[in-house]
Amino acid sequence: MDRLRFGICGLGFAGSVLMAPAMKRHPSAEIVAACDPNAETRAAFGRDYGIATYDSLLPMLDNTDLDAVYIASPHQYHCEQVVLAAERGKHIIVEKPLTLSEDDAQRMVDAVERHKVQIVVGTSRSHDPVVKTMRDIVRSGELGRLAMINAWNYTDYLYRPRRPEELDTSKGGGILFSQLPHQLDVIKTIANAPIVSVRAGSGKLDPQRPTEGHCAAFVTLSNGVFATLAYSGYDHFDSDELQFWIAESGREKRPNHGGARKLLVELTPAEEASFKTQRLGYGGPVARNYAATEANRKQPHFGIVIATCERGDLRPCPDGVLIYGDDGPRTVPAHVGRGAYGQGDTIDELYDALVGTQPTLRDAAFGRNTVLACLAVLQSSKTGREVPVLP
Ligand SMILES: NC(=O)c1ccc[n+]([C@@H]2O[C@H](COP(=O)([O-])OP(=O)(O)OC[C@H]3O[C@@H](n4cnc5c(N)ncnc54)[C@H](O)[C@@H]3O)[C@@H](O)[C@H]2O)c1
């Protein structure tokens, strides 16, 4: 199999701005169809990529010759769409979070198993080359046993323009289902183990954006490694200041504290959703900026992540991983995949599983464990108690 023929489901920020250009350049991928209910986006994307487009997943599955689908629709559609694709024998990349409930996550695990298709949950920032490199260093044993990981990120997440459901926790809104999966997946990937329990606090600090915007959690993994995560999305402190002013995407960044909040002043929810499509959607200013700066990217990251081993600490840096060992710090280059950072590595993971090189790491069971951990964060925040994730 030279190339995977992909259909993209959902042409918003993740589908059309982040993944489609990465897929176009990836040596083992080809975009052959796409679907989205938004007629305008669909028409523009279909024209530019020279492919057939559909208004929903089913006609795309039934009318095109696909090996795999990449599902980048809003969270609430992931479960039905994964099950549909699996039933038709298509391999799958599904955006994080896998889904929003334990029952749906189990349905997805069962569907891919029954229909013997491969699935990768991603892109999450755990696909970044810096995370793979940290994981490889830990696995090599050169720094001794991994003991703990601390992952902290302070961003403007809550003030990036949103669809209404992205600000409603019951519909998967807020940081818990959209941002924590990145940190949880990074921790799990470096530690090479699932999460067994969570003790967390989270809350809502802005009544105008009534969903969780901050969280601190203590996470225990099945191999005894423990971790903390802290996330704040209030556009005040920006932890990229401690990441050499390199943004999450690996692009250089100018300090702009409070800038995201100002862009939203006095927009109704409907105006904000449309502003999101204009600003972050296909062909918008962010897409144009990303295309123009792709060649100058440093390594993407998800804030400060420090892994502590017996004989050294590790953390991502713009060119790779900094190792602070017994003899001081040194940088090792990141283990870069075959395509664009993160998205390309996600395609690599599916392709490698299909050609038998390596099984997928972020499979449905991995995604299910992350969903259960997100739900445990919510529950623990309410009860003030540690919540088991795995028996
Ligand atoms: N990995 C990442 O870095 C990353 C970044 C952003 C979003 N995401 C994930 O991608 C998903 C989409 O988020 P987004 O920010 O791109 O949203 P978005 O609002 O930018 O785009 C969503 C798109 O899906 C379309 N859509 C709506 N219902 C659909 C359906 N039933 N079938 C197909 N398409 C449908 C919309 O018309 C829109 O074009 C979310 O699950 C989110 O968590 C991941």
PDBQT file of the ligand as one rigid body, heavy atoms in Angstrom, charges set to zero:
ROOT
HETATM    1  N1  LIG A 401      -5.855  18.276  17.248  1.00  0.00    +0.000 N 
HETATM    2  C1  LIG A 401      -6.004  19.579  17.320  1.00  0.00    +0.000 C 
HETATM    3  O1  LIG A 401      -5.033  20.307  17.494  1.00  0.00    +0.000 OA
HETATM    4  C2  LIG A 401      -7.389  20.152  17.167  1.00  0.00    +0.000 A 
HETATM    5  C3  LIG A 401      -7.555  21.520  16.965  1.00  0.00    +0.000 A 
HETATM    6  C4  LIG A 401      -8.838  22.005  16.821  1.00  0.00    +0.000 A 
HETATM    7  C5  LIG A 401      -9.917  21.131  16.874  1.00  0.00    +0.000 A 
HETATM    8  N2  LIG A 401      -9.722  19.806  17.096  1.00  0.00    +0.000 N 
HETATM    9  C6  LIG A 401     -10.860  18.876  17.157  1.00  0.00    +0.000 C 
HETATM   10  O2  LIG A 401     -11.491  18.840  15.871  1.00  0.00    +0.000 OA
HETATM   11  C7  LIG A 401     -12.903  18.787  16.010  1.00  0.00    +0.000 C 
HETATM   12  C8  LIG A 401     -13.494  19.979  15.261  1.00  0.00    +0.000 C 
HETATM   13  O3  LIG A 401     -13.060  21.184  15.870  1.00  0.00    +0.000 OA
HETATM   14  P1  LIG A 401     -12.794  22.507  15.014  1.00  0.00    +0.000 P 
HETATM   15  O4  LIG A 401     -12.124  23.473  15.912  1.00  0.00    +0.000 OA
HETATM   16  O5  LIG A 401     -12.164  22.157  13.721  1.00  0.00    +0.000 OA
HETATM   17  O6  LIG A 401     -14.290  22.993  14.772  1.00  0.00    +0.000 OA
HETATM   18  P2  LIG A 401     -14.813  24.025  13.698  1.00  0.00    +0.000 P 
HETATM   19  O7  LIG A 401     -16.004  24.674  14.273  1.00  0.00    +0.000 OA
HETATM   20  O8  LIG A 401     -13.709  24.888  13.203  1.00  0.00    +0.000 OA
HETATM   21  O9  LIG A 401     -15.234  23.088  12.480  1.00  0.00    +0.000 OA
HETATM   22  C9  LIG A 401     -16.172  22.061  12.564  1.00  0.00    +0.000 C 
HETATM   23  C10 LIG A 401     -16.587  21.729  11.130  1.00  0.00    +0.000 C 
HETATM   24  O10 LIG A 401     -17.384  20.556  11.181  1.00  0.00    +0.000 OA
HETATM   25  C11 LIG A 401     -18.516  20.771  10.349  1.00  0.00    +0.000 C 
HETATM   26  N3  LIG A 401     -19.587  19.895  10.806  1.00  0.00    +0.000 N 
HETATM   27  C12 LIG A 401     -20.600  20.151  11.669  1.00  0.00    +0.000 A 
HETATM   28  N4  LIG A 401     -21.363  19.049  11.807  1.00  0.00    +0.000 NA
HETATM   29  C13 LIG A 401     -20.805  18.083  11.038  1.00  0.00    +0.000 A 
HETATM   30  C14 LIG A 401     -21.152  16.743  10.767  1.00  0.00    +0.000 A 
HETATM   31  N5  LIG A 401     -22.199  16.146  11.353  1.00  0.00    +0.000 N 
HETATM   32  N6  LIG A 401     -20.358  16.038   9.916  1.00  0.00    +0.000 NA
HETATM   33  C15 LIG A 401     -19.286  16.618   9.318  1.00  0.00    +0.000 A 
HETATM   34  N7  LIG A 401     -18.913  17.899   9.548  1.00  0.00    +0.000 NA
HETATM   35  C16 LIG A 401     -19.674  18.618  10.393  1.00  0.00    +0.000 A 
HETATM   36  C17 LIG A 401     -18.822  22.253  10.475  1.00  0.00    +0.000 C 
HETATM   37  O11 LIG A 401     -19.610  22.736   9.400  1.00  0.00    +0.000 OA
HETATM   38  C18 LIG A 401     -17.419  22.839  10.486  1.00  0.00    +0.000 C 
HETATM   39  O12 LIG A 401     -16.943  23.096   9.186  1.00  0.00    +0.000 OA
HETATM   40  C19 LIG A 401     -13.193  18.801  17.519  1.00  0.00    +0.000 C 
HETATM   41  O13 LIG A 401     -13.475  17.498  17.946  1.00  0.00    +0.000 OA
HETATM   42  C20 LIG A 401     -11.913  19.327  18.136  1.00  0.00    +0.000 C 
HETATM   43  O14 LIG A 401     -11.649  18.777  19.421  1.00  0.00    +0.000 OA
HETATM   44  C21 LIG A 401      -8.483  19.318  17.222  1.00  0.00    +0.000 A 
ENDROOT
TORSDOF 0
